[in-house]
């Protein structure tokens, strides 16, 4: 009896059940819409990674001192900073006109600034041009001690305690140096510590050129 029931039972198919859309080679519209919606989400992280990698590799191949500045050819930002502790003269935008000058952004906690400082001291001793300083996010006592210990090459020194002025100048990090024309416009931006070669090969020739253009005689 059992054998007869087994023989009469319908055969169980081992083939997967498929719908008409699978047999026709087409996806169900709802399934297709879900796939189209999810695909960009999977691609977004990959595209973001490729973009960041390209930016990183591009940056590795560039000289940081050649980072462009939107201030080139424009008047210096409007600012008015109090003097660094122990100094009498602060620094304001109105002080950066009437003569060719150099503005150096520094900080006592900056390692690269320590390497650059002897170069600025040597330049200041030559009395070629006025060098002004913007002390970036420094403790007043630390800034004063730094200049007292290492020497003060600056004619005027402004204390940018909260870094607001540095932001207006587009500072990426310290040290940075700007050559300012007699008309108060930014002529050159140098990112990173200045070297003797930078002074002799780049800064001084431009100072001479600027003064010649305005009838000045001082090198």
C-alpha positions as CSV (number, residue, x, y, z in Angstrom):
1,X,0.0,0.0,0.0
2,X,2.8,2.4,0.9
3,X,4.7,1.6,-2.3
4,X,1.5,2.3,-4.3
5,X,1.1,5.7,-2.6
6,X,4.7,6.7,-3.3
7,X,4.4,5.7,-6.9
8,X,1.2,7.7,-7.3
9,X,2.7,10.9,-5.5
10,X,3.6,13.7,-7.9
11,X,7.3,14.1,-8.6
12,X,9.2,16.9,-6.6
13,X,11.1,19.2,-8.9
14,X,14.7,20.1,-8.0
15,X,14.7,23.1,-10.4
16,X,14.3,26.6,-8.8
17,X,11.1,28.3,-9.3
18,X,11.4,31.3,-11.6
19,X,8.9,33.9,-12.6
20,X,8.0,34.9,-16.1
21,X,10.3,37.9,-16.0
22,X,13.3,35.6,-15.3
23,X,12.4,33.3,-18.2
24,X,12.2,36.3,-20.5
25,X,15.6,37.6,-19.4
26,X,14.1,40.8,-18.0
27,X,14.1,42.1,-14.4
28,X,11.0,43.1,-12.5
29,X,10.6,46.9,-12.7
30,X,10.7,47.3,-9.0
31,X,13.9,45.3,-8.7
32,X,15.5,47.3,-11.4
33,X,14.6,50.5,-9.7
34,X,16.2,49.3,-6.4
35,X,19.4,48.4,-8.2
36,X,19.6,51.8,-9.9
37,X,19.0,53.5,-6.5
38,X,21.7,51.6,-4.6
39,X,24.4,51.7,-7.3
40,X,25.4,55.3,-6.7
41,X,25.7,54.7,-3.0
42,X,28.3,51.9,-3.6
43,X,30.2,54.1,-6.0
44,X,30.3,57.3,-3.9
45,X,33.0,56.1,-1.3
46,X,35.2,54.8,-4.2
47,X,35.0,58.1,-6.0
48,X,35.6,60.1,-2.8
49,X,38.7,58.0,-2.1
50,X,40.1,58.5,-5.6
51,X,39.6,62.2,-5.4
52,X,41.4,62.5,-2.1
53,X,44.2,60.3,-3.3
54,X,44.6,62.5,-6.4
55,X,44.7,65.7,-4.2
56,X,47.3,64.0,-1.9
57,X,49.5,62.9,-4.7
58,X,49.3,66.4,-6.4
59,X,50.3,68.0,-3.1
60,X,53.3,65.7,-2.7
61,X,54.7,66.9,-6.0
62,X,54.4,70.6,-5.2
63,X,56.8,72.9,-3.5
64,X,54.9,74.2,-0.5
65,X,56.5,77.7,-1.0
66,X,54.6,77.9,-4.3
67,X,51.2,77.7,-2.8
68,X,49.2,80.5,-4.5
69,X,47.7,83.3,-2.6
70,X,44.5,85.1,-3.4
71,X,46.0,88.3,-1.9
72,X,48.7,88.7,-4.6
73,X,48.2,92.1,-6.2
74,X,45.6,93.1,-3.7
75,X,45.8,95.4,-0.7
76,X,46.7,93.8,2.6
77,X,43.7,92.8,4.8
78,X,42.4,95.4,7.2
79,X,43.6,94.7,10.7
80,X,45.0,96.4,13.8
81,X,47.0,94.3,16.3
82,X,48.3,95.3,19.7
83,X,52.1,95.0,20.3
84,X,53.7,91.8,21.6
85,X,54.3,92.0,25.3
86,X,57.3,94.2,26.0
87,X,57.1,96.0,22.7
88,X,55.8,99.4,22.1
89,X,54.7,99.2,18.4
90,X,51.9,97.0,17.3
91,X,51.0,96.4,13.7
92,X,48.1,97.5,11.6
93,X,47.3,97.6,7.9
94,X,47.9,101.3,7.8
95,X,51.6,100.6,8.7
96,X,52.1,98.7,5.5
97,X,52.1,101.5,3.0
98,X,54.6,104.2,2.0
99,X,57.6,101.8,1.7
100,X,58.4,98.3,0.6
101,X,58.3,96.0,3.6
102,X,58.3,92.4,4.7
103,X,55.6,90.8,6.9
104,X,56.7,87.6,8.7
105,X,54.2,85.4,10.5
106,X,55.8,83.5,13.3
107,X,55.3,81.9,16.8
108,X,57.6,80.9,19.7
109,X,56.3,77.3,19.6
110,X,57.1,77.0,15.9
111,X,60.2,74.8,15.2
112,X,60.7,76.0,11.7
113,X,60.6,79.6,12.9
114,X,63.6,78.9,15.1
115,X,65.5,77.8,12.0
116,X,64.4,80.9,10.1
117,X,65.1,83.4,12.8
118,X,68.9,83.9,12.2
119,X,68.1,84.6,8.5
120,X,65.7,87.4,9.6
121,X,68.2,88.8,12.1
122,X,70.9,88.9,9.4
123,X,68.5,90.7,7.0
124,X,67.4,93.2,9.7
125,X,71.1,94.0,10.3
126,X,71.5,95.0,6.7
127,X,68.8,97.7,7.1
128,X,67.6,96.9,3.6
129,X,63.9,97.1,4.4
130,X,61.5,97.1,7.4
131,X,60.5,93.7,8.7
132,X,57.2,93.5,10.6
133,X,56.0,90.5,12.6
134,X,52.7,88.9,13.2
135,X,52.9,86.6,16.3
136,X,50.4,83.8,15.7
137,X,48.4,82.2,18.6
138,X,51.2,82.7,21.1
139,X,51.2,83.2,24.8
140,X,52.2,86.8,25.5
141,X,55.0,85.8,27.9
142,X,56.3,83.1,25.5
143,X,56.4,85.6,22.6
144,X,58.3,88.2,24.7
145,X,60.8,85.6,25.9
146,X,61.3,84.3,22.4
147,X,62.3,87.8,21.1
148,X,64.3,88.7,24.1
149,X,66.3,85.5,23.9
150,X,66.8,85.1,20.1
151,X,66.8,88.8,19.1
152,X,64.1,91.0,17.6
153,X,64.4,91.6,13.9
154,X,61.0,93.4,13.6
155,X,60.2,97.1,13.4
156,X,56.6,96.4,14.5
157,X,55.2,93.3,16.0
158,X,51.5,92.5,16.3
159,X,50.1,89.9,18.6
160,X,47.5,87.8,16.8
161,X,46.3,86.0,20.0
162,X,43.2,84.3,18.5
163,X,44.6,83.8,14.9
164,X,41.8,85.9,13.3
165,X,44.2,88.1,11.4
166,X,46.2,85.1,10.1
167,X,43.0,83.7,8.7
168,X,42.3,86.9,6.8
169,X,45.9,86.6,5.4
170,X,45.2,83.0,4.3
171,X,47.9,81.6,6.5
172,X,48.3,77.8,6.2
173,X,50.9,77.5,8.9
174,X,53.9,79.3,10.4
175,X,56.2,80.6,9.3
176,X,55.0,82.5,6.3
177,X,56.3,85.7,4.8
178,X,54.8,88.4,2.5
179,X,56.6,91.1,0.5
180,X,54.5,94.2,0.5
181,X,54.8,97.1,-2.0
182,X,54.9,100.7,-1.1
183,X,51.2,101.0,-2.2
184,X,50.2,98.4,0.5
185,X,49.6,95.6,-2.0
186,X,50.9,92.0,-1.5
187,X,53.6,91.3,-4.1
188,X,55.0,87.9,-3.0
189,X,54.1,85.1,-0.6
190,X,56.6,82.7,0.8
191,X,55.4,79.6,2.7
192,X,57.8,78.0,5.1
193,X,61.1,79.2,6.6
194,X,63.1,81.7,4.7
195,X,66.7,80.8,3.8
196,X,69.7,82.9,2.8
197,X,69.2,81.8,-0.7
198,X,65.5,82.9,-0.7
199,X,66.6,86.4,0.5
200,X,69.4,86.9,-2.1
201,X,67.8,85.2,-5.1
202,X,64.2,86.2,-4.6
203,X,63.4,88.8,-2.0
204,X,66.2,91.4,-2.5
205,X,65.9,91.4,-6.4
206,X,62.2,92.1,-6.0
207,X,62.8,94.8,-3.5
208,X,65.2,96.5,-5.9
209,X,62.7,96.2,-8.8
210,X,59.9,97.6,-6.7
211,X,61.9,100.6,-5.6
212,X,63.2,101.2,-9.1
213,X,59.6,101.3,-10.4
214,X,58.7,104.0,-7.9
215,X,61.9,106.0,-8.2
216,X,63.4,104.7,-5.0
217,X,67.2,104.4,-4.7
218,X,67.6,102.2,-1.6
219,X,68.4,98.5,-2.7
